[in-house]
């Protein structure tokens, strides 16, 4: 049987595959290109780090200087200047209904706390709700409406309180309305035709009896004092010295009867005092009887 001889492999390794070959060293141009690439990477990285650091330093300096704190205010000031430049500024102020409220009080109430004057200020940035609250805080003002009339006018409508009585508190006289709200302090020679409320630290306690007397104007005109007894009931003091001691409950019905009898001249002309405190009994003291 003939021999089959295999193919010999040379010692030089010419029969090996390409995987075993060594890579060729980079050329000079490749090495130069790589150097500059790495250099640019370092430069870009360093520049970015420096830029971020500079931004942080500037931000800290601005924050320390209060720039960001006042940034919102600066924007507001800028928009105010723009609206004023466009002609949207306050050049006229009108009001109606203020007969007792002084003009300067209305003007002061319209001012913003940060402004020295309202004229020539931006009408866009003017706050009607804030101004209304300040106007209604004035003693004589019961209700108010504040309106912007573009492009340049502020109008104020005022409804004033109606005086109903005098109240003696802390040794001073105050004018109050029918709700017992203090309007203003007055002197003893002023508003002498109104009844004087005494013996109560809270004038609002008189709002109900003032409302009842308001339904009997002729009787109310003859009353000089309303004394709050023990914080529970009232004494009516007439201008001729006649006194009615009202019950604690249902005094409105008692005032109704007194109004009818007094209109006929049957009470103050003949009596010094009338005691209505008890529901089933009436006591009185005739005139000139001690």
C-alpha angles and dihedrals in degrees: 000000000000120000119249109216119208125227112267123229118224119239090233090074096237089146095062122109124249093258092082096054120111119240116253114250115257117266123244093258091052091051092050091048092050092049093053091045091055091044092053090049090054092046093049092047092049092047092051092049091049092048093051091047091049091050091051092049093049091047091051091049092050092047092049089050092054096246096134092043091059096035094101091048091051091053090050091049090050093052090046090055091048094051092046090050088052091056097256096129136120111262100147134045123186133176140178135198098035105126098142099024112090120239093236090054091057092046093049091049091056093055123102112231090241096050130078094203139012098213115098090015121128110278089202092062094044111112113219092187093054091046091048092054091051093047091050090052089067112104100239096042117097099170134359141184123201119196136184112223106193136259101019117344136096115195125194124195115195132193110194130210120257114230112241106167148346120254125204111212132156090355093302134103119237131185113231135184129230091279092056093251114150112243102179144321115270140185126253092255094057128090092000091161091069124085118258118233114210142168096041130097091204118060091192087073087076096057095096098047090044089054091051093048089048087068089057105047096167092054092043091055089061096051118098102175142023110199118192107217117207091335089284113079144012140245118208113215114198124210092248092054098263112142128202118195105209124208120252093240130043094008089154090072090048091052089050091057092044090052092055095046094043091052086060092048094242100126121038092033093058106025140061096194139009120197115203098160096113118067096219102035139054124202126188141174116219120225118275091017120118 
